[in-house]
Amino acid sequence: MSGTFRVTSAFLIRWPSGNSEVGLPARLCRDHLIVRWTPSATGATPAPSAATEALLTPHYTVIAVDNRGAGGSQRPLTGYDTATMAGDVAELATYLGFDQFRVAGEDWGAAIAYAVAAFHRPRVRQLVFQETLLPGLAAGPGLPGGGQDPSLAADDLRTGWHFSFFSLPNVPELLLAGRERPFWTWYARRQMWDPSALGEEDIDEMVHSAEQPGGTRAIAEMYRARQTDAEQNRPHYADPISCPVLAVGAQAYLGDEVSKQLTQVARDVRGAVIPAAGHNIALENPAALAQVYLDFFAGG
């Protein structure tokens, strides 16, 4: 089942889901899992995540959300800070009848998932935080928020150059117009352990989101709101979340840096590093990723 939900008078959010149980009253559903996949930075919800979702849906009601500015959801002019987008997710869960739920996210989806767990604490049973680092926290060398690592190539995204680029006013919109496919294809594959795991159909779906009117603007607005995210999150960093957290990194990308950072802002953190994978784990090693999720969920 898929559907749309009007969060405000000017904004619709879409959720595509292959799990027919979503339409049942909450009391009849199994455990609920709201996920947000974000390969590269496009905000698209591409087909490759379906490989992981297919391994989860026999056990959980899975809702894969297109956040504002992404996929089939609308692209309003404002509201791209993670606290606001976390509010969208919480409102959607209420609309679907989910009082409590698990939330999982990758890259920008993880930043939003953390905000859901921090700003809506009573509702989140477990959090999966995957392949990103939170703004305003210390990080190791060669990582956003950390010092320089001379071993990294200049175009390696772990240097954080893209944070500066996408934060520039108007420049990304100007330079990427009509060039979305070559740019985002290169961008996604540059972060992967196995670039061939990103197929043409995956690129089609990813790029389609970026090519929509306001698509590049919506992507850039998330980066432009990063300082706001840090300021809004700071009180929650000082009061660590108590729900169990699975911090997932890729062997060929962020590795155990994800769990190292999450221990600063969460009380119960379990780390996992997925082998044979770069930043887009759901494309490169979906079976291993799904198994780590299932083991974590079963542990309470």
C-alpha positions as CSV (number, residue, x, y, z in Angstrom):
1,M,0.0,0.0,0.0
2,S,1.1,3.5,-0.6
3,G,-0.5,6.8,0.1
4,T,-0.2,10.6,0.7
5,F,-0.8,12.5,3.9
6,R,-1.3,16.3,4.1
7,V,1.0,17.5,6.9
8,T,0.1,21.2,6.3
9,S,-2.2,23.0,3.9
10,A,0.7,23.4,1.6
11,F,2.5,20.1,1.9
12,L,1.8,16.5,1.1
13,I,4.1,13.7,2.3
14,R,4.1,10.3,0.4
15,W,4.9,6.9,1.7
16,P,5.5,4.0,-0.7
17,S,5.1,0.6,0.9
18,G,4.9,-2.9,-0.2
19,N,3.3,-4.2,3.0
20,S,-0.5,-4.5,2.7
21,E,-0.9,-4.6,6.5
22,V,-0.3,-0.8,6.6
23,G,-4.0,-0.3,5.9
24,L,-5.1,-2.3,8.9
25,P,-6.0,-0.8,12.3
26,A,-3.0,-0.4,14.5
27,R,-4.1,-3.0,16.9
28,L,-4.1,-5.7,14.2
29,C,-0.7,-4.7,12.7
30,R,2.6,-6.2,13.7
31,D,5.4,-4.1,15.0
32,H,5.9,-0.9,13.0
33,L,9.1,0.2,11.4
34,I,9.4,3.6,9.7
35,V,12.5,3.8,7.5
36,R,14.1,6.6,5.5
37,W,16.7,5.6,2.9
38,T,18.8,8.4,1.4
39,P,21.5,7.2,-1.1
40,S,23.9,9.9,-1.9
41,A,22.3,13.2,-0.9
42,T,19.4,13.4,-3.4
43,G,16.6,12.6,-1.0
44,A,15.4,10.0,-3.4
45,T,13.9,6.7,-2.2
46,P,15.3,4.3,-4.9
47,A,14.4,0.8,-5.7
48,P,17.6,-0.8,-4.2
49,S,16.3,-0.3,-0.7
50,A,13.5,-2.7,-1.6
51,A,16.1,-5.5,-1.4
52,T,16.5,-4.8,2.3
53,E,12.9,-4.0,2.9
54,A,11.8,-7.3,1.4
55,L,13.8,-9.1,4.1
56,L,12.1,-7.0,6.8
57,T,8.5,-7.0,5.7
58,P,7.8,-10.7,6.7
59,H,8.4,-9.5,10.3
60,Y,7.5,-5.8,10.4
61,T,5.0,-3.4,8.9
62,V,7.5,-1.2,7.0
63,I,6.7,2.4,6.0
64,A,9.4,3.9,3.6
65,V,8.8,7.6,3.8
66,D,9.6,10.2,1.1
67,N,10.5,13.1,3.3
68,R,9.6,16.7,2.2
69,G,11.6,17.6,-0.8
70,A,12.1,13.9,-1.8
71,G,10.7,11.4,-4.1
72,G,6.9,11.7,-4.5
73,S,6.5,14.2,-1.6
74,Q,6.1,17.9,-2.3
75,R,8.9,20.4,-2.2
76,P,7.8,23.3,0.0
77,L,9.9,26.4,0.3
78,T,10.7,25.9,4.0
79,G,11.0,23.3,6.7
80,Y,14.2,21.4,5.8
81,D,15.7,21.3,9.3
82,T,15.6,17.9,10.8
83,A,13.4,18.8,13.7
84,T,10.6,19.9,11.3
85,M,11.0,16.8,9.1
86,A,10.9,14.7,12.2
87,G,7.6,16.3,13.0
88,D,6.4,15.2,9.6
89,V,7.3,11.6,10.4
90,A,5.6,11.8,13.8
91,E,2.4,13.2,12.2
92,L,2.4,10.5,9.6
93,A,2.7,7.8,12.3
94,T,-0.2,9.3,14.1
95,Y,-2.3,9.4,10.9
96,L,-1.5,5.7,10.4
97,G,-2.5,4.9,13.9
98,F,1.0,4.1,15.2
99,D,1.4,5.2,18.9
100,Q,4.9,3.8,19.1
101,F,7.3,2.6,16.4
102,R,10.8,1.9,15.4
103,V,12.6,4.4,13.2
104,A,15.6,3.8,10.9
105,G,17.4,6.1,8.6
106,E,20.5,6.3,6.4
107,D,22.6,9.5,5.7
108,W,20.2,12.5,5.9
109,G,17.5,9.9,6.8
110,A,19.5,9.0,9.9
111,A,19.8,12.7,10.9
112,I,16.0,12.9,10.6
113,A,15.5,9.6,12.5
114,Y,17.7,10.8,15.3
115,A,15.5,13.9,15.5
116,V,12.4,11.7,15.7
117,A,13.9,9.8,18.6
118,A,15.1,13.0,20.4
119,F,12.1,15.3,19.9
120,H,9.4,12.5,20.2
121,R,11.0,10.3,22.8
122,P,7.9,8.5,24.2
123,R,7.0,7.2,20.7
124,V,10.3,5.6,19.5
125,R,11.0,2.1,20.6
126,Q,14.3,1.7,18.8
127,L,16.4,3.8,16.5
128,V,18.7,2.7,13.7
129,F,21.2,5.4,12.8
130,Q,23.2,4.6,9.7
131,E,26.1,6.1,7.8
132,T,26.1,9.7,8.9
133,L,27.4,12.0,11.6
134,L,25.4,14.5,13.5
135,P,26.1,18.3,13.2
136,G,27.7,20.1,16.1
137,L,29.5,17.1,17.6
138,A,33.2,16.2,17.5
139,A,34.4,13.8,14.8
140,G,37.6,12.0,13.9
141,P,40.2,13.3,11.3
142,G,38.9,13.3,7.8
143,L,35.3,13.5,8.8
144,P,32.8,16.4,8.8
145,G,33.5,18.2,12.0
146,G,36.9,16.7,12.4
147,G,40.4,17.7,11.3
148,Q,42.0,17.2,7.9
149,D,43.2,13.7,6.8
150,P,45.9,14.0,4.1
151,S,45.3,10.4,3.1
152,L,41.9,11.3,1.6
153,A,41.6,12.4,-2.0
154,A,40.3,16.0,-2.5
155,D,37.0,14.7,-4.0
156,D,36.4,12.2,-1.2
157,L,33.1,13.2,0.5
158,R,34.5,12.3,3.9
159,T,36.5,15.6,3.7
160,G,33.1,17.4,3.9
161,W,33.5,19.5,0.7
162,H,29.9,18.9,-0.2
163,F,28.6,20.5,2.9
164,S,30.3,23.8,1.8
165,F,29.1,23.4,-1.8
166,F,25.4,22.7,-1.1
167,S,25.3,25.4,1.6
168,L,26.1,28.1,-0.9
169,P,23.1,30.2,-1.9
170,N,21.8,29.6,-5.4
171,V,25.1,28.0,-6.7
172,P,24.1,24.3,-6.6
173,E,20.8,25.1,-8.4
174,L,22.7,27.0,-11.1
175,L,25.4,24.5,-11.7
176,L,23.4,21.3,-11.5
177,A,20.4,22.3,-13.7
178,G,20.3,19.9,-16.6
179,R,23.3,18.0,-15.2
180,E,21.6,16.0,-12.5
181,R,22.2,12.5,-14.0
182,P,26.0,12.7,-14.5
183,F,26.5,14.5,-11.2
184,W,24.4,12.3,-9.0
185,T,25.6,9.1,-10.7
186,W,29.2,10.1,-10.0
187,Y,28.4,11.3,-6.5
188,A,26.7,8.1,-5.4
189,R,29.3,5.8,-7.0
190,R,32.2,7.8,-5.5
191,Q,31.1,6.7,-2.0
192,M,30.6,3.1,-2.8
193,W,32.7,0.0,-2.2
194,D,31.1,-1.6,-5.3
195,P,30.0,1.1,-7.7
196,S,28.4,-1.5,-10.0
197,A,25.7,-2.1,-7.3
198,L,24.1,1.2,-8.5
199,G,22.3,0.2,-11.6
200,E,20.6,2.2,-14.3
201,E,17.1,1.7,-12.9
202,D,18.4,2.9,-9.5
203,I,19.9,6.0,-11.1
204,D,16.6,6.7,-13.0
205,E,14.7,6.8,-9.7
206,M,17.3,8.8,-7.8
207,V,17.7,11.4,-10.6
208,H,14.0,11.7,-11.2
209,S,13.6,13.1,-7.7
210,A,16.4,15.6,-8.2
211,E,15.1,16.7,-11.6
212,Q,11.6,17.7,-10.3
213,P,10.9,21.4,-9.9
214,G,12.6,22.5,-6.7
215,G,14.5,19.2,-6.5
216,T,18.0,20.5,-6.2
217,R,16.8,23.4,-4.0
218,A,15.2,21.0,-1.6
219,I,18.5,19.0,-1.4
220,A,20.5,22.1,-0.8
221,E,18.1,23.5,1.9
222,M,18.9,20.5,4.1
223,Y,22.6,21.5,4.0
224,R,21.7,25.1,4.6
225,A,19.8,24.1,7.7
226,R,22.7,22.1,9.2
227,Q,23.7,24.9,11.6
228,T,20.0,25.2,12.7
229,D,20.0,21.4,13.2
230,A,23.0,21.6,15.5
231,E,21.5,24.4,17.6
232,Q,18.1,22.6,17.9
233,N,19.8,19.3,18.7
234,R,22.1,20.7,21.4
235,P,19.7,20.4,24.3
236,H,19.1,16.8,23.3
237,Y,22.8,16.1,23.0
238,A,23.1,17.2,26.7
239,D,20.2,14.8,27.6
240,P,21.0,11.5,25.8
241,I,18.2,9.6,24.4
242,S,17.4,6.3,26.2
243,C,15.8,4.2,23.5
244,P,18.1,1.4,22.2
245,V,20.2,2.6,19.3
246,L,21.8,0.6,16.5
247,A,24.6,2.6,15.0
248,V,25.6,1.2,11.6
249,G,28.7,2.1,9.6
250,A,30.1,0.7,6.4
251,Q,33.5,-1.0,6.4
252,A,34.6,1.1,3.4
253,Y,33.2,4.4,4.6
254,L,32.3,5.7,8.1
255,G,33.0,2.3,9.9
256,D,32.9,2.5,13.7
257,E,32.9,6.3,13.7
258,V,29.1,6.2,13.7
259,S,28.9,4.3,16.9
260,K,31.7,6.3,18.5
261,Q,29.7,9.5,17.9
262,L,26.3,8.1,18.9
263,T,27.7,7.1,22.4
264,Q,27.9,10.8,23.1
265,V,24.2,11.4,22.7
266,A,22.5,8.0,23.5
267,R,22.6,5.8,26.5
268,D,22.2,2.4,24.9
269,V,24.2,2.1,21.7
270,R,25.1,-1.1,19.8
271,G,27.5,-0.7,16.9
272,A,27.7,-2.6,13.7
273,V,30.1,-2.3,10.8
274,I,28.8,-3.9,7.6
275,P,31.5,-5.6,5.5
276,A,31.9,-5.4,1.7
277,A,30.0,-2.1,1.6
278,G,30.6,1.6,1.2
279,H,28.2,4.4,2.0
280,N,25.2,2.9,0.3
281,I,24.9,-0.3,2.3
282,A,21.3,-1.0,1.2
283,L,22.5,-1.4,-2.3
284,E,25.8,-3.1,-1.7
285,N,25.1,-5.6,1.0
286,P,21.4,-5.7,1.7
287,A,21.3,-9.2,3.2
288,A,23.9,-8.4,5.8
289,L,22.2,-5.1,6.6
290,A,18.8,-6.7,7.1
291,Q,20.2,-9.4,9.4
292,V,21.8,-6.8,11.6
293,Y,18.5,-4.9,11.8
294,L,16.5,-8.1,12.6
295,D,19.0,-9.1,15.3
296,F,18.8,-5.7,16.9
297,F,15.0,-5.5,16.8
298,A,14.8,-9.0,18.4
299,G,17.0,-7.9,21.2
300,G,14.4,-5.4,22.5
